Every structure is written in C-alpha cells, then in structure tokens.
Amino acid sequence: MDKISFLVYLDYEEQFDLLTDEQLGQLMRAIIKYEKTQQVPELTGMTKMAFSFIKSQLDRDREKYKNKCEKNRENGAKGGRPKKEKQKETSKTEKTERFWKKRGVKSKTQKSRWRSRNRSRRRYRKRGRYK
C-alpha cells in the first residue's frame, strides 16, 4: 500500500526561513513530487541545498514506515486475540455465600445475629436516632 501522507517537521523552519516565497513553493512541490515518485527533482541554489537536508529525513521516515508495515503484516498473519470464554452464570446461593464470606460470617447463628443487628440499625436510622 502506498503512503498517502508524509511528515513536515517544525525543524524545517530554519531552512524555510532562508528561502523566498517563490523558492519555498518550488521546494514544497519538489518534496511532494519526491514523496510520490522517489525521483529527485532538478533544483538550483538554495532550494537544492534545503531539499538535500529534508530528503534524508524523508528517506528515514519512509524506511521506518515500511518496517512498521512489515511488522504489522507479520502480526496480522498470526491472528487476533483469542476470544473470551463465556463465564458461567453464578447461582443465587453462590452469590449469597460470597456476601456472607465478605462479612466474615460463617455459621447460621452468626447470620441471624447479623440480620437482626442490621434490622435494628435500619429502624433507628429511620427515626434519626442511629447514625
């Protein structure tokens, strides 16, 4: 797949500031043409010098892009992440057992004490006596 974009770094501003607007336009057209065809356009003077600095970065970016595409192609051939197994539904008794286990309640007598204690707390809260 061909690239449809390329990077223009802020560091290029130093070279761009040395050029006139006409030269800068020629340089940008040359950069775009080079990225599309990989053929070095004919430039003169300052434009040629600025292009030579930028060309080396464009080549490095293109090589980096090719390496990344190749790596992604290899990873894609391996296949995706395995599908998750469906979790079995927990029964109501398992949920209640976990509830009691969290609270440290083990026997039936402890459960009834816990229920009655919390029942009375709820009553007091309604009346505003217990906080």
LINZIJO-V435661 format. One record per residue. N is the residue number from 0. RES is the residue in one letter. OMEGA is omega in whole degrees, 0 to 359 (* if undefined). Layout:
n: (N	N)
res: (RES	RES)
omega: (OMEGA	OMEGA)
This chain:
n: (0	1	2	3	4	5	6	7	8	9	10	11	12	13	14	15	16	17	18	19	20	21	22	23	24	25	26	27	28	29	30	31	32	33	34	35	36	37	38	39	40	41	42	43	44	45	46	47	48	49	50	51	52	53	54	55	56	57	58	59	60	61	62	63	64	65	66	67	68	69	70	71	72	73	74	75	76	77	78	79	80	81	82	83	84	85	86	87	88	89	90	91	92	93	94	95	96	97	98	99	100	101	102	103	104	105	106	107	108	109	110	111	112	113	114	115	116	117	118	119	120	121	122	123	124	125	126	127	128	129	130)
res: (M	D	K	I	S	F	L	V	Y	L	D	Y	E	E	Q	F	D	L	L	T	D	E	Q	L	G	Q	L	M	R	A	I	I	K	Y	E	K	T	Q	Q	V	P	E	L	T	G	M	T	K	M	A	F	S	F	I	K	S	Q	L	D	R	D	R	E	K	Y	K	N	K	C	E	K	N	R	E	N	G	A	K	G	G	R	P	K	K	E	K	Q	K	E	T	S	K	T	E	K	T	E	R	F	W	K	K	R	G	V	K	S	K	T	Q	K	S	R	W	R	S	R	N	R	S	R	R	R	Y	R	K	R	G	R	Y	K)
omega: (180	177	178	181	174	183	170	185	177	178	180	184	179	179	182	181	181	185	172	180	179	179	179	176	178	181	180	176	179	179	180	179	180	179	179	190	186	175	182	180	180	179	180	171	184	181	179	180	179	180	182	178	184	182	181	178	177	178	178	179	179	179	177	179	179	179	180	178	180	179	178	179	178	180	179	180	180	182	183	178	178	180	179	174	179	179	178	181	180	180	182	181	178	180	181	177	177	178	182	180	178	184	178	181	185	186	179	180	177	179	181	176	181	180	183	179	181	177	180	177	179	179	181	179	179	181	178	182	186	180	*)
